């Protein structure tokens, strides 16, 4: 059988104990191998006959070398379709309010009309959401229904969080799973215990650095500090309630060099083994002034920071892979406080992204975005996308960012330059994380 090298591969050199090795990563099937320099050169020159059988098998098993007759564009479409149309797990984010008790300068929801921040989810709307979810469950019979509470700041509307959670748990039992993205400020022990008791036991909370950095960036509306109270609440959730918790760190030029200080704080509070870290760069928002500030800064590679955190023993989320944009995902929904449907939390509140309403749409009708079927990288006029090594990491990019930066949700949002810049750091950090966690590479 004749073979060829896959389009969907990225690689980078790795020096280890004086040996020059190469990391190879298949972006379509997420396989990773480490090869000596001589095999790397044989692959570059497409001299497969010079590679020993053991390594040939590894390359074939990892889909780095594939049969010549394979149409990789079709393979990519098949992988994309499986991700886009899989209804095994349904993800629903519910905004309990657009309001927030913080005034973070980079907030994505800055730039909406002022009156929208007065909107809170009501019991009437919650009842309609419940009926819609129950009908969705009956129609598609998913294995799990994952409910995320979002905002604004979701904890400003505890009543509806408790109402929805109790009703969903009583009807769907263990099928329903809960999580919450929150600033963590209001999660005092009594509230946290009640949330965990009804099944909300996964939280994502942002801490943007050590106290002197965090309290400059994530302040209350009155300008007051937030660090100490959030850290105390995080400790209680993890140590007393055994909740699962991800600490997000939004990285830019101001706080990147202070990450080590934050890690020291988390270690000193014995949180290293109790949390995961999500270290990610700040993305441009719909607020023009904020967007221009973010775009004017030199892009940072978070991969080096991820590596440093890994070597200190922290568990990290993978943030190099953008994954499938929710706009193309059949199983992803966002419902705002008034019952309006959106496909992504980044675009909530913008009328042009509204795809329907729980208030006037039959509960069993499946809602798509009007433009969800327009997949830019499948456009025959865009030939470079289908053969790009990074396609399975972005699938044409974020639709919201395409709209903000290109002026159309149907445009490509190409991050190839950023991927190229970060690939060496990313692959090295991936190897370190796998080896640090005793996983075979």
C-alpha positions in Angstrom: 0.0 0.0 0.0 1.2 3.5 -0.9 1.3 6.1 1.9 1.5 9.8 2.2 2.1 12.3 5.1 -0.9 13.9 6.6 -1.8 17.5 6.2 -2.9 17.8 9.8 0.4 17.7 11.6 2.4 20.2 13.5 5.9 19.6 14.9 8.7 21.2 16.9 12.2 20.3 18.0 12.9 19.1 21.6 16.3 18.8 23.2 16.4 16.2 25.9 19.6 14.8 27.6 21.7 16.0 24.7 19.5 14.3 22.1 17.8 16.3 19.3 14.3 15.0 19.2 11.1 16.1 17.4 7.6 16.3 18.7 4.9 15.4 16.2 1.2 16.2 16.9 -1.8 15.2 14.8 -4.3 18.0 15.1 -7.2 16.0 13.6 -6.9 12.9 15.8 -5.0 14.5 18.7 -2.2 11.9 18.7 1.4 12.8 19.8 4.7 11.0 19.3 8.4 11.9 19.9 10.8 11.0 17.1 14.6 11.1 16.7 16.1 13.5 14.3 16.9 10.9 11.6 13.2 9.8 11.4 12.1 13.5 11.3 14.4 14.1 8.3 13.1 10.9 6.6 9.5 12.3 7.1 10.5 15.7 5.7 12.0 14.1 2.6 9.1 11.6 2.4 11.5 8.7 2.5 9.3 6.3 4.4 11.3 3.3 3.3 14.2 4.5 5.5 12.1 4.3 8.7 12.2 1.2 10.8 9.0 -0.9 11.1 8.5 -0.1 14.8 8.4 3.7 14.1 6.4 3.2 10.9 3.7 1.4 13.0 3.7 4.3 15.4 3.3 6.8 12.6 0.5 4.8 11.0 -1.3 4.2 14.3 -1.2 8.0 15.0 -2.4 8.9 11.5 0.8 10.7 10.7 1.3 8.5 7.7 -2.0 7.6 5.9 -3.0 5.6 2.8 -2.5 7.6 -0.3 -6.2 7.1 -1.4 -7.5 8.9 1.8 -9.3 12.2 1.1 -8.2 14.2 4.1 -10.7 17.0 3.5 -13.5 14.4 3.8 -11.9 13.0 6.9 -11.9 16.6 8.4 -15.5 17.1 7.5 -16.4 13.8 9.2 -14.7 14.7 12.4 -16.2 18.2 12.3 -19.7 16.7 11.7 -19.4 14.3 14.6 -18.5 17.2 16.9 -21.2 19.5 15.5 -24.2 17.1 15.5 -23.5 14.8 18.4 -26.5 15.0 20.8 -25.1 12.6 23.4 -24.5 15.6 25.7 -26.5 18.8 25.5 -24.9 22.0 26.9 -27.2 24.8 28.0 -25.9 28.0 29.5 -28.5 30.1 31.4 -27.9 33.7 32.2 -29.7 34.6 35.5 -28.9 38.3 34.9 -26.9 40.7 32.8 -26.1 42.6 36.0 -22.8 42.3 37.8 -21.3 43.5 41.1 -17.8 43.8 39.5 -16.3 46.4 37.2 -13.6 44.5 35.3 -12.1 46.6 32.5 -11.9 43.8 30.0 -15.4 42.3 30.5 -16.9 41.0 27.2 -20.4 42.3 28.1 -19.3 45.9 28.3 -20.7 47.8 25.3 -24.3 46.6 25.6 -27.2 49.0 26.1 -27.4 50.2 29.7 -30.9 49.1 30.3 -30.0 45.4 29.6 -28.1 45.3 32.9 -31.4 45.6 34.8 -32.7 42.3 33.4 -33.1 39.4 35.8 -34.4 35.9 35.1 -38.0 35.6 36.4 -39.8 32.5 37.7 -42.2 32.7 34.8 -39.3 32.5 32.3 -37.6 29.8 34.4 -40.8 27.7 34.1 -40.7 28.0 30.3 -37.0 27.1 30.2 -37.8 24.0 32.3 -40.5 22.9 29.9 -38.3 23.4 26.9 -35.5 21.4 28.5 -37.8 18.5 29.4 -39.1 18.4 25.8 -35.6 18.6 24.5 -34.7 15.6 26.7 -37.7 13.7 25.5 -36.9 14.4 21.8 -33.2 13.7 21.7 -32.7 11.4 24.8 -29.2 12.6 25.6 -26.9 10.8 28.0 -26.3 14.0 29.9 -27.7 17.5 30.1 -25.2 20.0 31.3 -26.5 23.2 32.8 -24.2 26.2 33.2 -25.2 29.3 35.2 -23.7 32.4 33.7 -24.1 36.2 33.8 -23.4 39.0 34.3 -22.8 37.6 37.7 -25.2 34.6 38.2 -25.1 34.7 42.0 -27.0 38.0 42.0 -30.1 35.9 41.3 -29.7 33.0 43.7 -33.5 32.4 43.8 -33.7 31.3 40.2 -30.5 29.2 40.4 -32.0 27.2 43.3 -35.5 27.0 41.6 -34.1 25.7 38.3 -31.6 23.3 39.9 -34.2 21.8 42.2 -36.7 21.3 39.4 -34.2 19.9 37.0 -32.8 17.5 39.6 -36.2 16.2 40.6 -37.2 15.5 37.0 -33.9 14.5 35.3 -32.1 13.0 38.3 -28.5 12.1 37.7 -28.7 12.9 34.0 -28.4 16.6 34.7 -25.0 18.1 35.6 -24.4 21.6 36.8 -21.6 24.1 36.7 -21.2 27.9 37.3 -19.0 30.6 36.0 -18.9 33.2 38.8 -16.5 35.9 40.2 -16.9 34.0 43.5 -17.4 37.0 45.6 -20.8 36.1 47.0 -20.1 32.4 47.4 -20.0 32.5 51.2 -20.1 29.2 53.1 -23.8 29.0 53.7 -24.6 29.7 50.0 -21.8 27.4 48.8 -23.1 24.5 50.9 -26.6 25.0 49.6 -25.4 25.1 46.0 -23.4 21.9 46.4 -26.3 20.2 48.2 -28.5 20.6 45.1 -25.8 19.4 42.8 -23.9 22.5 41.7 -20.4 21.3 42.5 -18.2 22.6 39.6 -17.2 26.3 39.6 -15.0 28.4 37.4 -13.7 31.5 39.2 -11.2 34.1 38.0 -8.2 35.2 40.0 -6.0 37.5 37.9 -2.9 37.4 40.0 -1.6 38.0 43.5 -3.6 40.4 45.6 -2.0 43.7 44.5 -2.5 42.8 40.8 -6.0 41.1 41.1 -7.4 44.1 43.1 -6.4 46.5 40.3 -8.2 44.5 37.7 -11.2 42.8 39.2 -12.8 45.4 41.5 -16.3 45.9 42.9 -18.5 48.5 41.3 -17.6 50.8 44.1 -13.9 50.2 43.5 -13.4 47.9 46.5 -11.0 45.0 46.7 -12.1 41.4 46.0 -9.1 39.1 46.3 -9.2 38.0 49.9 -12.9 37.3 50.0 -12.7 35.2 46.7 -9.7 33.3 48.0 -11.4 32.5 51.2 -14.5 31.3 49.3 -12.4 29.1 47.0 -10.7 27.5 50.0 -14.1 26.7 51.6 -15.5 25.2 48.3 -12.4 23.0 47.8 -11.5 22.0 51.3 -14.9 21.8 53.1 -17.2 20.9 50.3 -14.9 19.0 48.0 -16.2 21.0 45.0 -14.4 20.8 41.6 -13.0 24.2 40.8 -11.1 25.8 38.0 -9.2 29.1 38.6 -9.1 31.1 35.5 -6.3 33.6 35.0 -6.9 36.2 32.2 -3.4 37.0 31.0 -2.1 40.2 29.4 1.0 42.4 29.7 0.0 43.7 33.1 -0.2 40.4 35.0 1.8 37.8 33.0 5.0 38.3 34.9 3.2 38.0 38.2 1.8 34.5 37.6 4.5 32.9 39.7 3.4 35.0 42.7 -0.2 33.8 42.3 1.0 30.2 42.1 2.9 30.7 45.4 -0.2 32.1 47.0 -2.3 29.1 45.9 0.4 26.7 47.1 0.7 28.5 50.5 -3.1 27.9 50.9 -2.7 24.2 50.0 -4.9 24.6 46.9 -2.4 23.2 44.3 -3.9 19.7 44.3 -7.5 20.8 44.7 -7.9 23.0 41.6 -7.3 23.2 37.9 -5.8 26.3 36.2 -7.0 27.9 33.0 -4.4 30.4 31.8 -5.7 32.2 28.7 -5.1 35.5 27.0 -7.7 38.3 27.1 -9.7 38.4 23.8 -11.0 41.5 22.1 -14.5 42.5 23.3 -17.5 44.2 21.7 -16.6 47.5 23.6 -14.6 49.4 21.0 -12.4 51.2 23.4 -11.5 48.0 25.3 -11.1 46.1 22.0 -8.6 48.6 20.7 -6.6 48.5 23.9 -6.4 44.7 23.8 -5.4 44.7 20.1 -2.7 47.3 20.7 -0.8 45.0 23.1 1.8 42.6 22.0 0.3 39.1 21.9 1.4 36.8 24.7 2.2 33.1 24.5 0.3 31.4 27.4 2.1 28.1 26.7 5.3 29.1 28.5 3.2 30.1 31.5 1.3 26.8 31.3 4.6 24.9 31.3 5.9 26.8 34.3 2.7 26.0 36.2 2.8 22.3 35.2 6.4 22.0 36.5 5.2 23.3 39.8 2.6 20.5 40.0 -0.6 22.3 38.9 -3.2 20.7 36.7 -3.9 22.7 33.6 -6.7 23.0 31.1 -5.7 22.9 27.4 -6.3 26.4 26.0 -4.3 26.1 22.7 -7.2 24.2 21.1 -10.1 26.5 20.3 -12.4 23.6 19.7 -15.7 23.8 17.8 -17.3 27.2 17.8 -20.8 26.9 19.5 -22.3 28.6 16.4 -21.8 25.3 14.6 -22.8 23.0 17.5 -26.2 21.5 17.5 -26.1 20.6 21.1 -25.1 24.1 22.5 -27.6 26.7 23.7 -27.4 30.0 25.6 -30.6 31.4 27.1 -30.6 35.0 28.5 -32.7 36.4 31.3 -35.6 37.3 29.0 -35.7 33.8 27.4 -33.9 34.8 24.2 -31.8 32.1 22.5 -28.2 32.7 21.5 -25.5 30.2 20.5 -22.6 31.6 22.5 -22.1 33.5 25.8 -19.8 35.9 24.0 -22.6 37.2 21.8 -25.5 37.4 24.3 -27.4 40.6 24.4 -26.7 41.6 20.8 -30.0 41.5 19.0 -28.5 40.5 15.7 -27.3 37.2 17.2 -30.6 36.3 18.7 -31.9 33.1 17.2 -35.3 32.8 18.9 -37.2 33.1 22.1 -38.4 30.6 24.7 -41.5 32.9 25.1 -42.9 32.5 21.6 -41.3 29.4 20.1 -42.8 25.9 20.5 -40.9 24.2 23.3 -40.1 21.1 21.2 -38.9 23.1 18.2 -35.1 22.8 17.6 -33.5 26.2 17.2 -30.6 26.9 14.9 -28.9 30.2 14.3 -30.0 31.6 10.9 -26.4 31.4 9.7 -25.2 28.2 11.6 -25.0 26.2 8.4 -22.6 28.7 6.8 -19.2 27.2 7.6 -16.5 29.4 6.2 -13.7 26.9 5.9 -15.9 24.7 3.7 -16.2 27.5 1.2 -14.6 26.2 -2.0 -13.1 29.6 -2.6 -11.1 29.3 0.5 -8.7 26.6 -0.5 -6.0 27.1 2.1 -8.2 26.3 5.0 -8.9 22.7 4.2 -5.2 21.8 3.9 -4.1 24.0 6.9 -2.4 22.0 9.6 -4.2 24.0 12.2 -7.8 23.6 10.8 -8.9 21.0 13.4 -7.8 23.3 16.2 -9.9 26.2 15.1 -12.5 25.1 12.4 -12.4 28.6 10.9 -12.2 30.4 14.1 -14.6 32.1 16.6 -17.7 33.5 14.9 -18.1 36.3 17.4 -14.5 37.4 16.9 -15.0 37.2 13.1 -17.9 39.6 13.5 -16.0 42.0 15.7 -12.8 42.0 13.7 -13.9 41.2 10.2 -17.4 42.7 10.2 -19.2 39.5 9.4 -20.1 36.4 11.3 -19.6 34.4 8.1 -15.9 35.6 7.7 -12.9 33.5 8.6 -11.2 34.4 11.8 -7.7 33.0 11.0 -5.3 32.6 13.9 -2.6 30.8 12.0 0.1 33.4 12.8 -0.6 33.1 16.5 -0.6 29.3 16.2 2.7 29.3 14.4 4.1 31.6 17.1 2.9 29.4 20.0 3.4 25.9 18.5 6.9 25.2 19.9 5.9 26.3 23.4 2.6 24.5 23.2 4.0 21.1 22.1 6.8 21.3 24.7 4.2 22.1 27.4 2.0 19.2 26.1 4.9 16.7 26.4 5.8 18.0 29.9 2.2 17.7 31.1 1.8 14.2 29.7 5.0 13.0 31.3 4.4 14.9 34.5 1.0 13.2 34.8 2.6 9.8 34.0 0.9 9.5 30.6 2.8 7.7 27.8 4.0 9.9 25.0 
